[in-house]
């Protein structure tokens, strides 16, 4: 029986020429923008003040990582002098996260970052991230271990105790104490004992959004849930969950439940930007949509003001401010005591700032000006979208023009399990193998290509998050994400026959006939001995001299490595000897309609060397596609 059912007309997809007009064509991020820690665990943050000069006005500011010097640079447009200046923190890495706040209580924002790699004073702090703060009061550098190492915790700094000083805080998507819940950890600046609060849903789309929603002068715990869970019911909207601090309850221990407010579009279109836009002392719910539903080329703001006593919110307003693809920010740029609406356009390095009216809407037209880092890259420090962009936006820059861009034709479409969180794909002897992820759901499978049916599978331990797979002779090797352990199975029986350890994270895996090739989300590919699993060499992947991050699922085809670039529609073709990207494969338009949600991204490449057929799919995609690559021109 033929294994090419549901054959559809061949569609040719050649990428459009890059838009150089600055108009409504394909958007660009700031050149040189470096992706941050992956896995969507850092895609939201608290709104961070950026009054670096202490004049009660927010200064436009952007952050970039300078790879040449290993420094984090805060580029600031001083609102007092009108001149640009820079604050530099040395000894950082490209995965470090800016978390500005007034940590020393002098009325000025301090440059600060969180280091997920847990480097403290040249040494190692096991199982902890490190907060590096450059104090504005005396210029000293302070390093504080706080939060889990890696990307388990999302930074959420705010003034939780109401003393006017920013407290260290993190949001953990999966509680260590209560299954099915999230957990907050707060280290008060006052020196009071730190505390933790179980609040939020585990493992979902919740983003931390702390702000003073009840008007008591202290930040409240809050999460924004862009993708409702089945437990939320048929709400048809994004959800806000607020846990007020309470006047006599500094550590939240007697607070139970919280308040739920439906507000915002369900899905992944809206981003939380809470602030007191109407100036009544209570933070308003606010969402930013970078693609307006009404006006092509524009972005939209939606505000639900707090009215009267908490938890009353009413009188929602909306307005368009900023170009499509802009980044939302909020701050008191004019010094009137109320936050203003701001949108930064990375492509034009321009800011649009609009003071808020008493109703909490932008007053139009906005003031516009240009300001971007001297290094040519960065995003606003006060932007809650910082992490989402750096983790890998779909609005990635066009590939350098010196590297060819390949299109594709769909040859055939096959069913694929939409519940499969695809992390690895491989074909051996005409048989399709798939590795899936997520804690408690990770599997190794053999799948019928024609029907999508699972022929057999092996479950990983519940504590393992499955990642890439590769077939090595009569065995299959499977990675795990953060466990630092790989599993080896007998190919024909799925019997577990061996395990091995490796440093860091595991993402993608391929076999070149001699060596295993491992990706970990960084620009570095590791080549492992397939017997001892020792690293025999590494190569750094670059495109026109710039490192390429977020390399995910891998496949070795005709002497070159093909790598999904996480959260994009792109595959990088890589020379394994030099690490140079020799071509991009643009798979825009392939994602099927049934693939919904922020994690339903392209991931999975399998090449059948016997028939020279190429297959691709994505996480939770209902389809798997055979494609042929098409050269430009």
HELIX and SHEET records of a PDB file:
HELIX    1   1 UNK A  230  UNK A  232  5                                   3    
HELIX    2   2 UNK A  386  UNK A  390  1                                   5    
SHEET    1   A 6 UNK A  12  UNK A  13  0                                        
SHEET    2   A 6 UNK A 404  UNK A 415 -1                                        
SHEET    3   A 6 UNK A 581  UNK A 586  1                                        
SHEET    4   A 6 UNK A 570  UNK A 575 -1                                        
SHEET    5   A 6 UNK A 560  UNK A 565 -1                                        
SHEET    6   A 6 UNK A 551  UNK A 557 -1                                        
SHEET    1   B 5 UNK A  12  UNK A  13  0                                        
SHEET    2   B 5 UNK A 404  UNK A 415 -1                                        
SHEET    3   B 5 UNK A 623  UNK A 630 -1                                        
SHEET    4   B 5 UNK A 613  UNK A 618 -1                                        
SHEET    5   B 5 UNK A 602  UNK A 608 -1                                        
SHEET    1   C 4 UNK A  84  UNK A  89  0                                        
SHEET    2   C 4 UNK A  71  UNK A  77 -1                                        
SHEET    3   C 4 UNK A  60  UNK A  66 -1                                        
SHEET    4   C 4 UNK A 379  UNK A 380 -1                                        
SHEET    1   D 4 UNK A  97  UNK A  98  0                                        
SHEET    2   D 4 UNK A 111  UNK A 115 -1                                        
SHEET    3   D 4 UNK A 130  UNK A 134 -1                                        
SHEET    4   D 4 UNK A 141  UNK A 145 -1                                        
SHEET    1   E 2 UNK A 119  UNK A 120  0                                        
SHEET    2   E 2 UNK A 123  UNK A 124 -1                                        
SHEET    1   F 4 UNK A 153  UNK A 155  0                                        
SHEET    2   F 4 UNK A 168  UNK A 172 -1                                        
SHEET    3   F 4 UNK A 181  UNK A 187 -1                                        
SHEET    4   F 4 UNK A 195  UNK A 201 -1                                        
SHEET    1   G 4 UNK A 206  UNK A 208  0                                        
SHEET    2   G 4 UNK A 221  UNK A 225 -1                                        
SHEET    3   G 4 UNK A 239  UNK A 243 -1                                        
SHEET    4   G 4 UNK A 259  UNK A 262 -1                                        
SHEET    1   H 4 UNK A 270  UNK A 272  0                                        
SHEET    2   H 4 UNK A 285  UNK A 289 -1                                        
SHEET    3   H 4 UNK A 298  UNK A 304 -1                                        
SHEET    4   H 4 UNK A 317  UNK A 323 -1                                        
SHEET    1   I 4 UNK A 327  UNK A 331  0                                        
SHEET    2   I 4 UNK A 340  UNK A 345 -1                                        
SHEET    3   I 4 UNK A 350  UNK A 354 -1                                        
SHEET    4   I 4 UNK A 367  UNK A 370 -1                                        
SHEET    1   J 4 UNK A 422  UNK A 428  0                                        
SHEET    2   J 4 UNK A 431  UNK A 436 -1                                        
SHEET    3   J 4 UNK A 443  UNK A 447 -1                                        
SHEET    4   J 4 UNK A 454  UNK A 459 -1                                        
SHEET    1   K 4 UNK A 466  UNK A 472  0                                        
SHEET    2   K 4 UNK A 475  UNK A 480 -1                                        
SHEET    3   K 4 UNK A 485  UNK A 490 -1                                        
SHEET    4   K 4 UNK A 496  UNK A 501 -1                                        
SHEET    1   L 4 UNK A 509  UNK A 511  0                                        
SHEET    2   L 4 UNK A 515  UNK A 519 -1                                        
SHEET    3   L 4 UNK A 524  UNK A 529 -1                                        
SHEET    4   L 4 UNK A 535  UNK A 540 -1                                        
SHEET    1   M 2 UNK A 542  UNK A 543  0                                        
SHEET    2   M 2 UNK A 546  UNK A 547 -1                                        
END                                                                             
